[in-house]
Amino acid sequence: MEQLLEELKLFGAKNLSFEGLGEFVRRIDLDKIDHVPYLPQAEGTGYSRNVLMMEPLECVLLYWPAGSTSAIHWHKGFWGYVLVLEGECDNVEFKYADGQLIETNLIKATKGGVLNEPDGVIHKLVNDTDKPAVTLHFYYPALVDMDGMAIYNEEGTMAVLNEKALTASFDQPMECFRSYQKNDFEYVPYIERKGKRTHRIVPVIPKPKSELIQEMLGAYYSEQASVYDMFDLQDSSRKNFVERIDELIAFEWKNVIQPEKVLMIACGTGRRAEQIRAMSGIDPEITGVDMSEEMCKIARTRKVDAIASNWENVDVTDDHYDTATFLYAFGHVPNNAARQEALKKIHNKLKPDGALFFDVFNAMDINEWGPNALENYFRNHLYEFGYERGDVFYKKVGGNALAYLHYFYQDEIHKLLNEAGFRVEYIKHIGYVHRSGELLGSANEGSLFIKAIKQN
């Protein structure tokens, strides 16, 4: 820790900038930091601080007990970064407008992750786990004390701290406040925001390892297994999108392929298989693979021989399927190398000239998360934390489990398929939420539905 502080002093003696400090913090080698001797003494259920340096900028070590949080507070006239040394830390951002404090963004950082705190941000930091967390903070200019800092809570109280305050928290004696105003504003959590969709983006920094992503996805779909079909059926936009793809596959089954053996990767509850069967009038033998055992149990009641596994690890002995599908799930494959391996494995299981059908989210769709993913990629320097362009982590509003999704560019799809031994027969643009289920002609609208043919 002493070496880091000396390096920080030398760095801070130069012209400081928000971007420059960020580069410094992201280069810190955690293996060279022994922070344990500097941990502040835990006090109650709130977080505690140990100021390590004040000149030429502030460096402070924070200890967060399980379930602890700061108050929502306003960075006015100072900026900085947070480096997570242990555990997890969520950064929840807000905007204040027209008497409302509105929750906007959520970012989760784990060990080695760096959170941005620009001047003017209104946010709170949260350890929403059952384990403690430790964070190292860098601020400029240094806060001699917290006098003048505005803090907020979900009950609509706005308070201003004075020089006696030790933390950005309401859990302090009244003598630590310059002012304290109840019912000052309306608090609007993300779940109550008007016009918002059922899911929200939650970047995870750094990007979790592939094995953890698979665990996250399994938990996410297991959380929804019992209501997944109902959710799709009640969401008219999703229903139209799904039905259009099922119609296209059913047409292929009936008029082109007439399959006897089908491989359905990410078969879910088997409802899609059941629907395509009904639409096509074709009743092939279907082998299904899905990472959720709960969904596989339902699929087996729908004449799908479902195996609970991810595609990477499953042992499918047959190697002569007429066709394969990878519906609404290829984007869950955690990285480019794994996508290549997944496609090669499908290639090996298909007959010559066998067809693969799959759909992915379009990175250029102006009505979806692709442009947001690109913005986050650069704004949060995600390329320095293992992200590929198009990566998104998200969760269902009101849910707990996080999921991963990759948004694709068309040249990326062509390259992947060609390298795996497939020829792209067509890529169709289909409206997902906007103009749901419609076949579209614009490159920057709609999700992508792909038919690829195995080459010998």
C-alpha positions in Angstrom: 0.0 0.0 0.0 2.9 2.4 0.8 4.3 2.0 -2.7 0.9 2.8 -4.2 0.6 5.9 -2.1 4.0 7.1 -3.2 3.2 6.5 -6.8 -0.1 8.4 -6.3 1.8 11.3 -4.9 4.1 11.5 -7.9 1.2 11.1 -10.3 -0.9 13.8 -8.5 2.0 16.3 -8.6 1.4 16.5 -12.4 -1.7 18.0 -14.1 -4.6 16.0 -12.8 -7.6 15.2 -15.0 -10.6 12.9 -14.7 -9.4 10.8 -17.6 -5.8 10.6 -16.4 -6.7 9.5 -12.9 -8.9 6.8 -14.4 -6.1 5.4 -16.4 -3.9 5.4 -13.3 -6.5 3.5 -11.2 -7.3 1.0 -13.9 -3.5 0.1 -14.1 -3.2 -0.7 -10.4 -2.0 -4.2 -9.7 -4.1 -5.6 -6.8 -1.6 -8.3 -6.2 0.9 -5.7 -5.0 -1.5 -4.1 -2.5 -1.6 -5.3 1.1 -4.6 -3.3 2.3 -5.5 -5.5 5.3 -3.3 -3.5 7.9 -5.1 -0.3 6.8 -8.7 -1.5 7.2 -10.8 0.8 9.3 -12.5 -0.5 12.4 -16.0 -1.6 11.6 -18.6 0.5 13.4 -22.2 -0.8 13.6 -23.9 -1.8 10.3 -22.7 1.1 8.3 -19.6 1.6 6.3 -16.4 2.9 7.8 -13.5 5.0 6.4 -9.7 5.3 6.8 -8.2 8.3 5.1 -4.8 7.3 3.7 -3.7 10.5 2.0 -5.1 14.0 1.4 -2.4 15.7 -0.8 -2.3 16.2 -3.7 -5.5 14.2 -3.9 -7.5 12.1 -1.5 -7.1 8.3 -1.1 -9.4 6.6 1.4 -10.0 2.9 2.3 -13.7 1.9 3.0 -15.0 -1.2 4.7 -18.5 -2.3 3.9 -20.3 -4.8 6.2 -22.7 -7.2 4.5 -25.8 -5.4 3.4 -24.5 -1.9 4.0 -25.0 1.2 1.8 -24.2 4.9 1.6 -26.9 7.4 1.4 -27.7 8.8 -2.0 -25.3 11.7 -2.3 -24.3 14.5 -4.7 -20.8 14.9 -5.9 -20.7 18.7 -6.3 -17.2 20.1 -7.1 -15.2 16.9 -6.8 -14.7 13.7 -8.8 -13.0 10.4 -8.6 -12.9 6.6 -8.8 -13.6 3.5 -6.7 -11.5 0.4 -6.9 -13.0 -2.8 -5.5 -10.4 -4.7 -3.5 -12.7 -7.4 -1.9 -16.4 -8.4 -2.4 -18.9 -6.6 -4.6 -20.0 -3.0 -4.8 -23.0 -1.6 -6.7 -23.0 1.9 -8.0 -26.6 3.2 -8.4 -27.0 6.5 -10.2 -29.9 9.0 -10.1 -31.0 12.3 -11.7 -32.9 15.1 -10.0 -35.6 16.9 -12.0 -38.9 18.6 -11.4 -39.1 17.6 -7.7 -38.3 13.9 -8.5 -35.2 11.9 -7.7 -35.2 9.2 -10.4 -33.1 6.1 -10.4 -31.3 5.7 -13.8 -28.2 3.4 -13.9 -26.8 0.5 -12.0 -23.3 -0.9 -12.3 -21.9 -3.8 -10.3 -18.1 -4.0 -9.6 -16.3 -7.1 -8.2 -12.7 -7.5 -7.2 -10.5 -5.4 -9.6 -13.5 -3.5 -10.9 -13.3 0.3 -11.2 -16.4 2.6 -10.8 -16.5 6.2 -12.2 -17.7 9.1 -10.1 -17.7 12.2 -12.3 -18.3 15.7 -10.9 -22.1 16.3 -10.6 -23.1 12.7 -10.3 -25.9 11.7 -7.8 -25.4 8.2 -6.6 -25.1 5.7 -3.8 -22.8 2.7 -3.2 -24.2 -0.5 -2.0 -22.9 -3.9 -0.8 -25.9 -5.9 -1.6 -24.4 -9.3 -0.5 -24.0 -11.4 2.6 -20.3 -10.8 2.7 -18.2 -7.7 3.5 -16.6 -5.6 0.8 -13.5 -3.3 0.7 -13.1 -0.4 -1.7 -10.3 2.1 -2.3 -11.4 5.6 -3.3 -9.6 8.4 -5.1 -11.0 11.9 -5.1 -9.9 15.3 -6.4 -10.0 17.8 -4.9 -9.6 16.1 -1.5 -12.6 16.5 0.9 -11.3 18.0 4.1 -14.7 17.2 5.6 -18.2 16.5 4.3 -19.5 20.0 5.0 -22.1 21.0 2.4 -22.6 17.5 0.9 -26.3 16.9 0.0 -27.7 13.5 0.8 -31.1 11.9 0.0 -33.1 8.9 1.0 -36.0 6.9 -0.5 -38.5 8.5 1.9 -38.0 11.9 0.3 -35.7 13.4 2.8 -32.9 15.8 1.7 -30.2 16.7 4.2 -27.0 18.7 4.0 -24.1 17.5 6.1 -21.7 19.7 8.1 -18.1 19.4 9.2 -19.0 16.9 12.0 -20.3 14.2 9.6 -18.0 11.2 9.2 -19.8 9.4 6.4 -22.3 10.1 3.6 -25.1 8.6 5.7 -28.3 9.4 7.6 -27.2 7.1 10.4 -25.5 9.9 12.4 -26.5 12.3 15.2 -28.6 15.3 14.2 -25.6 17.5 15.1 -23.9 16.2 11.9 -26.4 18.0 9.7 -26.6 21.5 8.5 -30.2 21.1 7.3 -32.7 18.2 7.3 -35.8 18.5 5.2 -38.4 15.7 5.0 -40.9 15.3 2.2 -38.6 17.4 -0.1 -39.0 15.3 -3.3 -40.6 12.2 -4.8 -38.4 9.2 -5.1 -38.9 7.2 -8.3 -37.2 3.7 -8.2 -36.3 2.1 -11.5 -39.2 -0.3 -11.3 -41.7 2.5 -11.3 -40.3 4.5 -14.2 -42.9 5.1 -16.9 -42.4 3.6 -20.3 -39.6 1.3 -19.2 -39.2 -2.3 -20.2 -39.2 -5.4 -18.0 -35.4 -5.7 -17.9 -32.5 -3.3 -17.2 -28.8 -3.3 -18.1 -26.4 -4.0 -15.2 -22.8 -3.9 -16.4 -20.5 -6.2 -14.3 -16.9 -5.0 -13.9 -14.7 -6.9 -14.7 -16.5 -9.3 -17.0 -17.0 -12.6 -15.1 -15.3 -15.8 -16.2 -17.2 -18.0 -18.6 -18.0 -20.6 -15.9 -19.6 -17.9 -13.7 -21.6 -16.6 -16.6 -23.0 -20.0 -17.2 -24.0 -20.3 -13.5 -25.6 -16.8 -13.6 -27.6 -17.8 -16.7 -28.8 -21.0 -15.0 -29.9 -19.1 -12.0 -31.6 -16.5 -14.1 -33.7 -19.0 -16.1 -34.4 -21.2 -13.1 -35.7 -18.1 -11.4 -38.2 -17.7 -14.2 -38.9 -21.3 -15.2 -42.4 -21.6 -13.7 -43.6 -18.3 -15.3 -41.5 -18.1 -18.4 -44.1 -19.3 -20.9 -46.8 -17.0 -19.3 -44.4 -14.0 -19.5 -43.9 -14.6 -23.3 -47.6 -15.1 -23.9 -48.6 -12.0 -22.0 -46.0 -9.8 -23.7 -47.6 -9.2 -27.1 -44.4 -7.8 -28.7 -42.4 -10.8 -27.6 -45.2 -13.2 -28.7 -45.3 -11.7 -32.2 -41.5 -12.0 -32.6 -41.4 -15.6 -31.4 -44.4 -16.6 -33.5 -42.8 -15.1 -36.6 -39.6 -17.1 -36.1 -41.6 -20.2 -35.4 -43.6 -19.7 -38.6 -40.4 -19.3 -40.6 -38.9 -22.5 -39.1 -42.2 -24.4 -39.6 -42.3 -23.4 -43.3 -38.7 -24.8 -43.7 -39.6 -28.0 -41.9 -42.7 -28.6 -44.0 -41.5 -27.4 -47.5 -37.7 -27.8 -47.5 -36.3 -30.1 -44.8 -39.0 -32.5 -43.6 -36.8 -33.5 -40.7 -36.9 -36.8 -38.9 -34.3 -35.9 -36.2 -34.0 -32.3 -34.8 -31.5 -30.9 -32.3 -32.9 -28.0 -30.3 -30.2 -26.2 -28.2 -31.6 -24.0 -25.4 -35.0 -25.8 -25.8 -36.4 -24.1 -22.7 -39.8 -25.5 -21.7 -40.3 -27.1 -25.1 -43.1 -24.7 -26.0 -41.3 -23.6 -29.1 -40.8 -27.2 -30.3 -44.5 -27.9 -29.6 -45.6 -24.8 -31.6 -43.3 -25.5 -34.6 -44.6 -29.1 -34.7 -48.2 -27.8 -34.8 -47.5 -25.2 -37.4 -45.6 -27.5 -39.7 -47.5 -30.7 -39.3 -44.2 -32.5 -39.0 -43.5 -34.6 -35.9 -39.8 -35.4 -35.8 -37.8 -36.9 -32.9 -36.4 -33.9 -31.0 -33.4 -33.9 -28.7 -33.3 -30.8 -26.5 -30.5 -29.3 -24.4 -31.1 -26.6 -21.8 -29.1 -25.5 -18.8 -32.2 -25.3 -16.5 -33.3 -28.6 -15.1 -36.6 -27.0 -14.2 -37.3 -26.1 -17.8 -36.1 -29.5 -19.0 -38.7 -31.1 -16.8 -41.5 -29.2 -18.5 -40.0 -29.8 -21.9 -40.1 -33.6 -21.4 -43.8 -33.4 -21.0 -43.9 -31.9 -24.5 -42.2 -34.8 -26.3 -38.7 -33.3 -26.1 -35.9 -35.6 -25.0 -34.4 -32.8 -22.9 -30.9 -32.9 -21.4 -30.1 -30.5 -18.5 -26.7 -29.1 -19.5 -25.1 -26.2 -21.3 -24.2 -27.0 -24.9 -20.4 -26.8 -24.3 -20.5 -29.7 -21.9 -23.3 -31.9 -23.1 -22.6 -35.3 -24.7 -25.0 -35.8 -27.6 -24.1 -39.1 -29.3 -26.1 -38.7 -32.5 -24.2 -37.0 -35.4 -26.8 -37.1 -38.1 -29.5 -34.5 -37.3 -31.4 -33.1 -40.2 -31.5 -29.6 -38.6 -30.7 -27.7 -35.5 -32.0 -24.6 -33.7 -30.4 -22.3 -31.2 -33.3 -20.0 -30.5 -33.1 -16.9 -28.3 -30.0 -18.2 -26.7 -26.9 -18.0 -28.9 -26.2 -14.6 -27.5 -25.8 -16.2 -24.1 -22.6 -17.9 -25.2 -20.1 -16.0 -23.1 -17.3 -15.1 -25.6 -16.2 -15.3 -29.2 -14.0 -18.4 -28.7 -16.9 -20.3 -27.0 -19.2 -19.2 -29.9 -16.8 -20.7 -32.4 -16.6 -24.0 -30.5 -20.4 -24.1 -30.1 -20.9 -23.7 -33.9 -18.2 -26.3 -34.7 -19.9 -28.8 -32.4 -23.3 -28.2 -34.1 -21.6 -28.6 -37.4 -20.3 -32.0 -36.3 -23.8 -33.1 -35.3 -25.6 -32.2 -38.5 -25.9 -34.3 -41.7 -24.3 -32.9 -44.8 -26.2 -29.8 -46.0 -28.0 -29.8 -42.6 -29.6 -26.4 -41.7 -29.0 -24.4 -38.5 -31.5 -21.8 -37.5 -30.8 -19.2 -34.8 -31.6 -15.7 -33.8 -29.5 -13.0 -32.2 -30.0 -9.4 -31.1 -28.8 -6.8 -33.6 -26.0 -4.5 -32.3 -27.2 -1.8 -34.8 -30.9 -2.0 -33.8 -31.7 1.6 -32.7 -34.7 0.3 -30.7 -32.8 -2.2 -28.6 -29.7 -2.3 -26.3 -27.0 -2.6 -29.0 -26.3 1.2 -29.1 -26.4 1.3 -25.3 -23.9 -1.6 -25.1 -21.5 0.3 -27.4 -21.9 3.5 -25.3 -21.2 1.6 -22.0 -18.3 -0.2 -23.7 -16.4 3.1 -24.2 -17.8 5.2 -21.3 -16.9 2.6 -18.7 -13.7 1.4 -20.4 -15.2 -2.1 -20.5 -12.6 -3.2 -23.1 -10.1 -3.0 -20.3 -12.1 -5.4 -18.2 -12.5 -8.4 -20.5 -15.6 -7.2 -22.5 -16.2 -7.7 -26.2 -18.0 -5.1 -28.2 -21.7 -5.9 -27.8 -21.6 -7.6 -24.4 -24.4 -6.8 -22.0 -25.3 -8.0 -18.5 -28.9 -7.4 -17.4 -31.6 -8.6 -15.0 -35.4 -8.6 -14.9 -36.8 -5.6 -13.0 -37.8 -7.0 -9.6 -35.6 -10.1 -10.0 -32.3 -10.9 -8.4 -30.4 -13.1 -10.9 -28.2 -11.5 -13.6 -27.9 -12.7 -17.1 -25.5 -12.2 -20.0 -26.3 -11.4 -23.7 -24.1 -10.5 -26.7 -25.3 -8.2 -29.4 -24.1 -9.1 -32.9 -22.9 -7.3 -36.0 -23.7 -9.0 -39.3 -20.0 -9.2 -40.4 -19.3 -10.9 -37.0 -22.0 -13.6 -37.7 -20.7 -14.3 -41.2 -17.1 -14.7 -39.9 -18.2 -17.0 -37.1 -20.2 -19.2 -39.4 -17.7 -19.4 -42.1 -14.9 -20.4 -39.7 -17.2 -23.2 -38.3 -17.9 -24.6 -41.8 -21.3 -23.0 -42.5 -22.6 -21.0 -45.4 -25.1 -18.2 -44.6 -28.2 -18.8 -46.7 -30.0 -15.7 -45.3 -30.3 -13.2 -42.5 -33.7 -11.7 -41.9 -34.4 -8.6 -39.8 -37.5 -9.2 -37.6 -39.0 -6.5 -35.3 -38.6 -7.4 -31.6 -40.4 -4.7 -29.6 -40.7 -2.0 -32.3 -42.8 -3.3 -35.2 -42.8 -6.7 -33.4 -42.8 -9.7 -35.7 -42.6 -7.7 -38.9 -39.9 -8.5 -41.6 -37.9 -5.3 -41.9 -35.5 -4.1 -44.6 -33.3 -1.7 -42.6 -29.9 -2.7 -41.2 -30.4 -0.7 -38.0 -33.8 -2.3 -37.0 -34.9 -5.6 -35.8 -33.3 -8.7 -34.4 -31.5 -11.1 -36.8 -32.8 -14.5 -37.8 -30.2 -16.7 -39.6 -30.3 -19.8 -41.7 -26.9 -21.4 -42.2 -26.1 -24.6 -44.2 -23.4 -27.1 -43.2 -20.7 -27.3 -45.8 -18.9 -30.6 -46.4 
